[in-house]
Amino acid sequence: MRSLRLRLVGVLTGVVACAMGVVFLYVVPSLRQNLISDRLTGLEVIARHQQVAPGMTKAFATGVHMRRALLRSARLANGQAGAYTLAPDGRLTPVTVVNLPVLARSNPVVRAAARSRIVPGRIVPGRTPGGGVVVAFRVGDKGVVLLSQGVGDVNTAASLVERQILIATGLALAVATIVGWALAVAVSRRVGKLESASSRIAAGRFDEPIGDEHPDELGRLARSFDLMQDRLAQVDRARKDFIANASHELRTPLFSLGGFLELLSEEDLDPATREEFVLTMREQVSRLTKLATDLLDLSRLDSGAVEVDSEPVDLAAAARGLVREFRGLAARHGSRVVLSRPPRDLPHGVGDEQRVQQIGRVLVDNAVRHNPEGTEVRVYVGSDDGHVTLTVADDGPGIDADSQRHLFERFWRGPQGSSSGSGLGLAIAGELAQRMGGEIAVHSGDGQTSFALRLPTDAGGGDR
C-alpha cells in the first residue's frame, strides 16, 4: 500500500463498503420494523371500530350471527378473527364458528384484553408462517375478539430488499474500484509531473514548465512550481551575471595594475611619467576597494546580516558633508558640486545616519562620474507629506525611460554596459533605503535628473 494509486482506490472502496454496510445493517431492519408497526397500527384502528360496532356487540349479547360478525372483522383486518366468550367468573371459552383462536386463553394479550383493554401483540413464528401481529379487544362484558395478520409478506419484501442491497453493494464496489483506479491514475500522473519537475529543478534545469491548468489544488501547486522555476531561473541568470561581471570588474583593474607595475620596473622611466602611473594605480586600487566593499555589502544584504538603526537623522548636515567630500572629485572631472540652502525648521528624518551617508555618496558619485565635463551637481534637502528628502540633481543629458526601469538592478550599467562602474551602487542604495522604511525616487527630463532619498519624518519633532 505504498502506492498512492492503491491507497486512493482502497479509501474510495472502503468508504463505499462502509456506506452500503450501514444501509444493510440499519435500513433493512428499520424497514421491516416499520412495516410491521404500520400493520399493527392498522389492526388497532380496526379493533377500536369493531369494539363498538353494533353487529359485534349484538352478536356477543345474543349469540346470534356470531359467524357473520367475525367474518366481517376478518375481512376488514385482511387476516384472521377469533373469539372467546367471557363468563361472569372471568373464564374464557373459545368460539369456534370461524377459526380457532390465534392465541391461547392464558396468553397475556388475551388476559389483558379481558380487562377492558385493546392490546397489541406479536405471534411467534410456528403458529403462523413467518410470524404475525395480533390485537385483542373486549366486546362489552361478553367476550374477547382477536384480529391477526401474518407478516410473511413483510419478511419476504425485506428479504428481497436485502438481496437487492447486496447486489447493489457488489455493483457499487466494482464501480468504486474502477472509478477510483481511474481517478488515482489521473492524480498520480499529475503528481508524477510534479515529481519530475522537482527533479529537474534540483538538477538546475528551469526551462520546462509543468503546464497544469486545472483549477484544483494540484493545479495551483503546479502553477506555484512554474512560478518558482521562473524565479529560480532569474536567480540563476543573476548568479551567472554576478560571476561574469564580478570577474570582469576584478580582472580589469588587476590587469591594469600588473601592466603599470611592469612599466614602473623600467629604469629609464622619467619622474613625471612614473608619478602619472602611480596616480593611475591608486585609482585602480580605489576601484578595487570600492568593488570589494560593494560585494561585501551585497553579500551581507542577501544574508540578512545588515542591521539598520532607526533614529533621528539630520539630512541637512548629511548634505553639507557630502558637498565637502565630493568637491575635489568634481573638480578633477571638470564639474562642481553645490549645496542649496536648506529651509528653516527642517524636521529630522528617521533612519540610520551611516546608511544615509552611504546612499548619498552613491548618488553624488554617480552624478559626478556619469555626466560630461562642466555638469553642475546640486544637493538640497526638503520636506513634504510626512517625509524629508535628500535630493541630488544634475543638469546632465538625462536618463531615458527604458534605462530608468533598470537603474536599481544589480550589475546593470546602462545599455550594453555603456557606463563605467560595477552596477552595484544604486542596487545597494535602493535596498538600504527600503530597510530604513524609505525609498529613492528618480525623475529625469530634458536637462534635469534628480535622485531623491525619502525618509519618514521623525515623530519626536527633532529639528535641525
N, C-alpha and C positions, 0 to 999 in steps of 0.2 A: 504493500500500500504506500510505497514511497512515491509512486507516480501520481501527479496531480490529476490526470485523467481518471484513474481508478478511484481516487478519493472523491472527486465530483460525482461520478456515477454512483458510488456507494452511498454518498449522502442523499442524493436525489431518490434512489431506490428505497433507502431506509425511511425517508420521510413519507413516501407513498405507502409503503408497507405499514407504517405506524398509523397513518390516517385510515387506511382500509381496515386495520385491526380494531381501531376504536369504533368504526362503523359496525363491524361484525359483532363485537362484544357488547356494545351499548345499544345500537339502534334496533337490532333484531329482537333481543329480549324485551326492549321497551315497546316495540310494535306489537309483539304477542300479548304483553300485559295490557296494553291499551285496548286492543281488540276485545279481549276477554272482559275488561272492565266495562267497555261500552255495551257488550252483550248483557252483562249482569245488570247494568243500569236500566236497559230496556225492559228486562224482566221485572224489575222493581216497579217501573211505571205501570206495566200491565197488571201486576199484583195489586197495586193500590186501587186501580179501576175495578178489578174483579172482586175485591174485598167488599165493595159496597154495591156491586151490580145487583139489581132486583132478581134476575134469574138465578144467580148463585145463592143469594140469601134465601129465596123461596125454596130452592131445591133442597137445601140443608134443613129448612124448617119443616117441610112436608115430606121429604124423602122421595118426591116425585120429580121426574125429569132430571135426575142427578147426572145421568149419562150425557144428556144434551148439554147441560151446563159445563161439564168437564171437557167435552169435546170442543165446545166453543172456546174455552180458555186455552186448550192445547193448540187450536188453530191460531189464536191471537199470539201465543207465545212461540209459534212455529217450532214446537217441541212436544214434550210430554206433559201430562197432567195426572196427578194422583191425589188421593184424599184420604183423610181419617175422620171418623166421627168421634166427637168428644163427649164422653159420659159425664154426668154431674160429679162423679168422684175423681175426674181427671184422667180416666183411662181412655186410650186411643184405640179405635178399631178401624182397620183398613177397609176402604171402599174399593171393590174390585170390578166395578161396572165398566171401567175403561182400560186402565193399565195398572199393573202392580205399582205400589208406591216406590218412588225412586230412592227414598231413604227409610231406614228402619225407624220404628216409633221411638227408639231410645236415642236417636241422633240428637245432638244439642240443637241443631237447627229446628227440628220438629218440636222439641220440648219448649224452645224459646217462642216459637210461633203459637204454641198452645197457650202462652201467657199474653195474648193480645198484641203480638208484635209481628212486623214484617221483617223477616230475617233472610239475608242473602248468604249463600254458601257455595262451596265447591264440591264436585263429585270426583272421587278418586278414580283414576283410570282402572279399568277392570269391570266395574259395573256398567260404565258407558264407554264405548271405544274412544280412546283419546281423552277421556275425562269430560267434564261438563260443569255447568253452573246451575244453581237451583235457588229459588226463592220460595219460602214457606210463609203463609199468612193465615190468620184465623178469620173464620166467617162467623160472625155473631158469637154465640156460645154453643154452637152445634158441631163445629168441625174445623179441620185444618186442611188447606189445599196446598199442594206443592206443584210449582211450574219449573220445568227444567229444559235446558238446551245443551246439546253436545257441542264441544269445541274442537272436534276433529278437523273441521274445515279451516278453523283458525290455525291449528297446528300445521295443516297442510300448506296453507298460504305462507306461514312463517318459514317453513322448511324450504319452500320454493324461493322465498326472498334470500334465505341463507345461501342456497346454491347459486343464485344469480350474483350475490355479492362475492362469493368465492371465485366465480368465473370472471367477474369484473376486476377483482383483485389481481388475478393472474394476468389479464389483459393490461391493466394499469401498470403492473410491474414490468411487463415486456415493453410497453410504450415508454415508460420512465427510463428503462435501461437504454433503449435506442436513442431517445431524445437526449438523455444525459450524456451518452457517449458522443453524440454529435456536438453538443454544446462544449463538452470537455475538450474535444479535438480542436474546436474553433478557439477556445480560450487558451489552450496550451500552445497553439500555433502563434497566437499573439504574444504570449509570454515568452515563447522561443525567440521571437523577433527582438524583444527587449533584452533577452539574454545575449543574443548575438551582438546587439548594439553596445551593450556594456563591455563585451569582449573587444570590440573594435575600438571603443573609447580607451580601454585600458592599454591597447596596443598603440595608441596615439593616432588613430585614423578617425577623422571627424567629417569626412566628405560624403557619407551615405546616410541620409535621413531615414527614419523608420517609416514615416508616411501613413500612420494610422489615424484616420479622420473620424473614427467612431466617437459619439458624444459621451460614452460611458467613462468609468474610472480608468480603465486600461487605456482608452484613447487619450484621456487627459494626461496620464502618466507618459504615454509615448510622445505627446507633444512637448511635455516637460523635458524628456530626453533629447528631443530635437533642439529645443532651446538651449539646453545645456551643451550640446555638441557645438552649436553656433558660438556660444560664449567661450567654450574651450578652444575652438578654432581661432577666435580672435586673440585669446590669451597666448595661444601657441605662436600665432603670427607676431604678436607683440614681443614675445620672448626671443624669437629669431631676429626680429628687427633690433631688439635691445642688444643682442650679442654682436650683430653685424655693426651697428652704429657705435657701440662702446669700443669694439675692436678698432674701428676706423679712427675714432676720436683719440684713442690711446696711441695708435700706431703712428699717426701723422706727426704729433709733437715729438715722439721718441725718435723717429727717423730724422726729423729736423735737428734735434739735439745731437744725434750721432754725427750728422754731417758737419755741423758747426764745430764739434769737438775735434774732428779730423782737420778742419781748416785752421783751428787755433793751434794745432800742433806744428804748423809750418813756421819755420824760423824767420822767414823774410816778410812776415805779416806786419804792416805798419800799425802804430798805436791807434789811429783813428778807426781803421777797419776792425782791429781787434775789439775796440770799445763798442762798435756797432754790433759785432757778433755777440758780445756778452749781453748787450741790451736785448737783442732778439731772443737769446737763450733764456733770459729772465722772463720774457713774455711767454715763451713756450712752457717754462716751469709753472708760471702763474696759471696758464691754461690747463695744465695737467692737475694742478692743485684744485682749481675750480671744478673740473670734471670729477675728480675723486670725491670732493665734498658733495657735489650733486648726486653722485651714485650712492654715497653713504646715506644722504637724506632720503633718497628714493627707497632704498632698502629698508630704512627704519620706518618710513611711512607704510610700506607694504606689510611689514611685520607688526605694526601697531605699537612700536616702541617709542614713537614721538609723543611726548607729553606737552600739552599746550595749556598754559595758565590762563586764567580768566580774572583779569584785574584792570583797573583804570589805566588807560594809555593816553599820553599827551601826544596827539598826532602833529600838533604844531611844532613841538620840539623835535619829533622824528623828521619832519620835513626840513627843518633847519640843519639837522645833522647830515641828511642825505645831500643837500646842496653843497655843504662844506667838503664832504667826502669826494664828490664827483667833479668838482671844478677842475682839478688837474687833468683827469681823464678827458673831460670835454675840451679842454684847451689843446691837448695833444691831437684831438680829432678835428680841430678847427671849428668846434661848436661851443656853446655856452649853456650853462645851467643857471636859471634864475629862480628866485623864491618870491612868490606873491604874498603880500602881507595878509596874514590870517585875520578873520573877523574877530571882533571883540567878544568876550564871554563865550568862546567856543567850548562846548562840552567835551569831556573826555569820552573816548570810546572804551569798549570792553574787549580785551584780548590779551595777547602775550607780547610784551614790548620787544623782545628779541626777534620774535617771528614777524612782527610788523616791520622792523628794520630790515630783516632778510627779504621780505616781499618788496619793500621799497627799493632795495638795492637792485633786485632783478628788473624792476620796471624802469628805473633810471638808466641802468647799464644797457638795456635793450634800446631805449630811446636814443642813447648816445651812439652806440656801436652800429645800429642798423639803419641809420639815416645818413644822408650825404653831408659833406662838409658844409658848415655855415648854418646848420639847423639849430634853432633855439628850443631848449627843453625847459618847460615851466613846471614848477612844483607848487601846488597850493592845497589848502585844506578847506573844508566847509562842512555844513550840516544840513540835513533835510529829512523830514518824515521819520524821526526817531533814529537816524543813523548819522555817523560822522564819516567823512570821506577824505582819503589821501589820494590826490589825483596827480598823475604825471602826464603832461600833454606836450606834444611837439608839433612843429609846422612842417613836418616832412611830407613826402608824397602820399602817405596813407596806406591802408591795407585793404585789399579787395574783399568783397563779401565772402567769396569761397574760402579764402585763407582764414578769415575770422572764425569760421566754424571749426578749424583745426588748431587754433592757437594754443589750446591747453592740452593737446595730445602729446604724449611722451615721444621724444625724439623727432618731432615734426619741426622741420627747419625751412618751411616755405616750399613753393613748387619746385620739384626736382632737387630739393636740398640746396636752394639758392642762397640761403642765409648761412653765415658762419655760426659757430657755437654748437653745443651738444643737443639742443632742442629739449632740454630738461627744465630750464629755469621757470618758464610760465606754468608748466605742468605741476612743479613742486609748489610754486606760489599759489596756484588755484586750490590745491588740496589743503595747504596750510590755512588759507582764508576760510575754507569750509569748516575746518576743525575749530576755528575761532567763532563760528556762527555768522560769518560774513560772506562776502563774495567779491570777485573782481569783475567790474563792468567795463566793457570795451565799446568805444564809439570812434568810428573813423569816417571822415568825409573828405571833401576837397581841401587839401592843405591843413588838415587838423586831425590828429589822432590822440586819443586820451585813454589811459588805463586808470580806473578808479577803484581803490580798495575801500569797500564799505563795511563798517563795523557797527554793531548796535551801540546806542548811546548809553553811557553809564547812568543807571537809575539813581545812583547816590548823589548825582549832581556835581561831581568834581569838575571844576573849571580850571582853565589854564591861568 
